[in-house]
Amino acid sequence: MHLKNIHKSFKLEGKSFENEKDLLSFSKTNHSIIYPFLCEWFDKLKYVTVSTSGSTGKPKRIKLKKEFMINSAKATGTFFNLSACTTALLCLPVQFIAGKMMLVRALILGWEIDVIEPNSNPLMHVKKKYDFSAMVPLQLYNSLDNLSKIKILIVGGGVVSSKLQLKTIDLPTKIYATYGMTETITHIAIKPINKASGLSIKNDIYQTLPDVNIRKDNRDCLVIYAPNISDEIIVTNDIIDLLSENSFKWLGRFDNIINSGGIKLIPEQIEKKLSAVIDCRFFVFGVTDETLSEKLVLLVEGASFKFDNKSIKNILTKFEIPKAVYFVDSFVVTKTGKIDRKSTKKMIIE
């Protein structure tokens, strides 16, 4: 029996397969990390069960239709013009949606994909060059010296800081930041972050993939209508500046907003400014205050050090300047490596 829903040009580690059984046998022996997902992909069920990342709430298991995953793969292929025989590197964990979708794109679009064990510096021992790959910001940061091995790179699972973006600005690799979540089957929008990918004066603008329309609700939060990848309209907690039904600027999370003395502060916008002067990991949040209702504080990972107050005052408004700075040895992170803000804040508040 020929492989159902698999492109005839699909290859794994340079090997083609006659049938589903051969692919499963090869992956079980040579790539056990992808074998469980391939078994699930080829079973009789019409959906795949996936864990959410837990970065904005408690991780949960949700069901995603295989039909929608195929549609998502095709939309990515169309957006980036990635046809059959595209070479791709999978260096993300396959237990989460981003890793699963790299495999689905390869299976559906006919890519030639190689798989390596996920780590923080995935290109260190890679000898080949690839047309396409996906990473998280930490992997991008550690791969800057080797990024010429990738022609097109998408980066998700966290915000690309201003400082990291600046390091990529002149690299030949086309690098794009993505917006998406497990519920949207990875990215539904893309923005260029360096010159090679088309970064212009209108930076920070996300463009949606084909057949994805957007609007915002009365909280200024993003609402996604994408019938090809979801049966339901998806209402998010992401505050946006809506530019059109297909483009937007991401500002921050509604549930992170700080009301300080009647002034609404968006932590992510403050963090974007501070990333120009702080090298280590950090974030800002609000704590209860008798006078202000909430006061803005800064939490930094690592050993304590003195800040250059003049530099901070030059980049922040007077309302955005933290009222206190705390240090912790290490942040709590989710299974996907994102900062678990809620759990980390408890270390200070308690």
C-alpha positions in Angstrom: 0.0 0.0 0.0 1.4 3.4 -1.0 1.7 6.1 1.6 -1.5 8.0 2.1 -1.1 11.8 2.2 2.6 11.6 1.5 4.3 13.3 -1.4 6.2 10.9 -3.7 9.4 13.1 -3.3 9.4 12.8 0.5 12.8 11.6 1.9 14.0 11.0 5.5 17.8 11.1 5.9 18.1 10.8 2.1 16.0 7.7 2.0 12.7 7.1 0.0 10.1 4.7 1.2 7.9 2.2 -0.7 5.1 2.2 1.9 4.0 3.3 5.4 5.4 0.2 7.0 8.9 0.8 5.7 8.9 4.4 6.9 7.7 3.4 10.4 10.2 0.6 10.6 13.1 2.9 9.5 12.1 5.6 12.0 11.7 3.2 14.9 15.2 1.9 14.3 17.0 5.1 13.3 14.9 8.0 14.7 12.9 6.8 17.7 12.2 10.5 18.7 9.9 10.9 15.6 8.5 7.3 15.6 5.6 7.9 18.1 4.3 10.8 16.1 4.5 9.0 12.8 2.5 6.1 14.3 -0.2 8.6 15.4 -0.1 10.3 12.0 -0.8 7.1 10.1 -3.4 5.7 12.5 -7.1 5.6 11.6 -8.1 8.7 13.7 -8.8 12.0 12.0 -6.9 14.0 14.7 -3.6 14.3 16.5 -3.5 14.9 20.3 -1.0 17.7 21.2 0.2 19.4 24.3 0.1 23.2 24.6 3.3 24.9 25.7 2.0 26.2 29.0 3.7 29.6 28.6 0.4 31.5 29.1 -1.4 29.0 31.3 -1.5 25.4 32.5 -0.4 23.0 29.7 -3.4 21.0 28.3 -4.0 18.3 25.7 -6.0 19.3 22.6 -7.0 17.5 19.5 -6.0 18.9 16.1 -7.6 17.6 12.9 -5.1 16.1 10.5 -6.9 17.8 7.7 -6.2 21.1 9.3 -2.5 20.2 9.8 -2.2 19.4 6.1 -3.8 22.8 5.2 -1.3 24.5 7.5 1.6 22.8 5.8 0.4 23.8 2.4 -0.1 27.4 3.5 3.6 27.6 4.7 4.8 26.0 1.5 2.8 28.6 -0.6 3.9 31.6 1.6 7.6 30.7 1.3 7.4 29.1 -2.2 8.9 25.8 -0.8 8.0 23.1 -3.2 9.0 19.4 -3.6 12.6 18.4 -2.9 13.1 21.3 -0.5 15.8 20.3 2.0 14.8 20.8 5.6 16.4 20.3 9.1 14.2 19.3 12.0 15.9 20.4 15.3 12.8 21.0 17.5 11.2 18.6 20.0 8.6 16.5 18.2 6.3 16.2 21.2 5.2 19.7 20.6 3.4 21.2 17.6 6.3 23.1 16.0 8.3 19.9 15.7 5.3 17.8 14.5 4.6 20.3 11.8 8.1 20.2 10.4 7.5 16.5 9.7 4.0 17.1 8.3 5.3 19.7 5.9 8.0 17.3 4.7 5.4 14.5 4.3 2.8 16.6 2.5 5.0 18.9 0.4 7.6 16.3 -0.6 10.6 17.7 1.3 13.9 15.9 2.0 14.2 16.2 5.8 17.0 15.3 8.2 16.3 15.0 12.0 18.7 15.8 14.8 18.3 15.6 18.6 17.0 19.0 19.8 19.6 21.1 21.6 20.5 24.7 22.2 23.1 24.8 19.4 21.7 22.7 16.6 24.0 23.7 13.8 27.3 23.1 15.7 27.9 19.7 14.1 25.8 20.0 11.0 27.8 19.6 7.8 25.1 20.1 5.1 23.2 23.1 3.9 19.4 23.3 4.0 16.7 25.3 2.4 14.5 25.6 5.4 14.5 25.1 9.2 12.7 26.3 12.4 14.2 27.3 15.7 13.4 29.0 19.0 15.3 32.3 19.8 17.9 30.5 22.0 18.8 28.2 19.2 19.1 31.2 16.8 21.3 33.0 19.2 23.7 30.0 19.5 23.7 29.4 15.8 24.6 32.9 14.5 28.1 31.8 13.4 26.7 28.8 11.5 23.5 30.3 10.1 24.8 30.3 6.5 23.9 26.6 6.5 20.2 27.6 6.4 18.6 29.6 3.5 15.2 30.3 5.2 14.7 30.2 9.0 11.5 30.7 10.9 11.8 31.5 14.6 9.0 30.9 17.1 8.3 29.9 20.7 9.4 33.3 22.1 10.1 36.9 21.3 13.2 37.7 19.3 14.8 40.5 21.3 16.0 43.8 19.7 19.6 42.9 20.5 19.3 39.4 18.9 17.6 40.9 15.9 20.4 43.4 15.5 22.9 40.5 15.4 21.0 38.9 12.5 20.5 42.1 10.5 23.2 41.5 7.8 23.2 37.7 7.7 22.5 36.2 4.3 19.9 33.8 5.8 16.3 34.9 5.4 15.0 35.0 9.0 11.4 35.4 9.9 9.7 35.7 13.3 6.4 33.8 13.6 3.1 34.4 15.4 1.1 31.4 16.4 0.1 28.9 19.0 -0.8 25.2 19.3 -4.4 26.0 18.6 -3.5 27.6 15.3 -1.3 24.7 14.3 1.9 26.8 14.7 2.2 30.1 12.8 -0.6 32.0 11.2 1.5 35.1 10.6 5.1 36.0 9.6 7.4 39.1 9.9 10.9 39.6 8.4 13.5 40.4 11.0 16.6 41.0 8.9 17.6 42.6 5.6 17.7 39.3 3.6 14.1 38.5 4.5 12.9 42.0 3.4 13.0 44.0 6.6 12.2 47.6 5.8 11.3 50.8 7.6 7.9 49.2 8.3 9.4 46.6 10.6 7.5 44.7 13.3 4.6 44.1 11.0 3.2 40.5 10.8 1.6 39.4 7.6 -0.9 36.5 7.8 -0.6 33.3 5.8 -3.1 32.5 3.0 -6.8 32.2 4.0 -6.2 33.8 7.5 -8.2 36.9 8.3 -8.0 38.9 11.5 -9.7 41.6 13.5 -9.5 42.9 17.1 -12.1 42.8 19.9 -13.1 45.5 22.4 -9.9 44.8 24.4 -7.8 45.5 21.4 -6.9 41.8 21.3 -6.4 39.7 18.2 -9.2 37.6 16.8 -8.4 35.0 14.2 -10.7 33.6 11.5 -9.0 30.7 9.7 -11.5 28.1 8.6 -8.8 26.0 7.0 -7.1 25.3 10.3 -9.8 25.8 12.9 -13.5 25.1 13.2 -13.8 28.0 15.7 -13.0 31.6 15.6 -9.9 32.0 17.9 -10.0 34.9 20.4 -6.6 35.6 21.9 -5.2 37.7 24.8 -2.7 39.3 22.5 -3.0 43.1 22.3 -2.4 44.3 18.7 -2.3 47.3 16.5 -4.5 46.2 13.6 -3.3 47.5 10.3 -5.5 45.5 7.9 -7.5 42.3 7.9 -4.1 40.6 7.0 -1.5 42.5 8.9 -0.9 43.7 12.5 1.7 44.7 15.1 2.0 42.6 18.2 2.1 44.7 21.4 1.8 42.3 24.3 -0.4 40.2 26.5 -3.7 41.5 27.9 -3.3 39.4 31.0 0.1 41.0 31.7 -1.1 44.6 31.6 -0.1 46.7 34.7 -2.4 49.4 35.9 0.0 51.8 37.7 -1.5 55.0 39.1 -4.1 54.9 36.3 -1.5 54.4 33.6 -1.8 51.1 31.6 1.7 49.7 31.0 2.3 46.8 28.6 5.3 44.8 29.9 6.4 43.4 26.5 6.8 46.9 25.1 9.0 48.0 28.1 11.0 44.8 27.8 11.6 45.4 24.2 13.2 48.8 25.1 15.2 47.3 28.0 16.6 44.5 25.8 18.9 47.1 24.3 20.7 47.6 27.7 20.3 44.3 29.5 22.1 41.2 28.2 20.7 38.5 30.4 17.2 37.2 30.7 14.6 39.4 32.5 11.0 40.5 32.5 8.9 43.2 34.2 5.6 42.7 36.1 3.3 44.5 38.5 3.0 44.0 42.3 0.4 45.3 44.6 1.0 48.9 45.8 -1.1 51.0 48.3 -0.4 54.2 46.4 -0.3 53.1 42.7 -2.5 50.0 42.9 0.3 48.2 41.1 3.9 49.2 40.8 6.2 48.1 38.0 9.2 45.9 39.1 12.0 44.3 37.1 13.1 40.8 37.7 16.6 39.7 36.3 18.1 36.2 36.1 21.6 35.8 37.4 24.0 37.6 39.9 23.0 41.1 40.9 24.7 44.1 39.3 24.3 47.8 39.2 22.2 49.3 36.4 23.2 52.4 34.3 20.2 54.5 35.4 21.0 57.2 32.9 20.8 54.7 30.0 17.5 53.4 31.3 16.0 56.9 31.7 17.0 57.6 28.1 15.0 54.7 26.7 12.0 54.6 29.1 9.2 57.1 29.9 9.0 58.1 33.5 6.0 55.7 34.0 7.9 52.8 32.5 10.9 53.0 34.9 10.9 50.1 37.3 10.2 51.0 40.9 12.4 48.1 42.1 14.8 45.5 40.7 15.1 41.9 41.9 17.5 39.2 41.0 17.1 35.4 41.1 19.6 32.7 40.3 17.5 31.1 37.5 14.0 31.5 36.1 11.4 28.8 36.1 10.8 27.6 32.5 8.2 25.5 30.7 8.9 22.2 28.9 9.4 24.1 25.7 12.0 26.4 27.3 9.8 29.5 27.6 10.0 31.6 30.8 7.2 30.6 33.2 6.4 34.1 34.4 3.7 33.1 36.9 5.9 30.6 38.7 9.0 32.8 38.6 7.1 35.8 40.0 6.0 33.6 43.0 9.7 33.3 44.0 9.7 37.1 44.7 6.2 37.7 45.8 6.2 34.9 48.4 
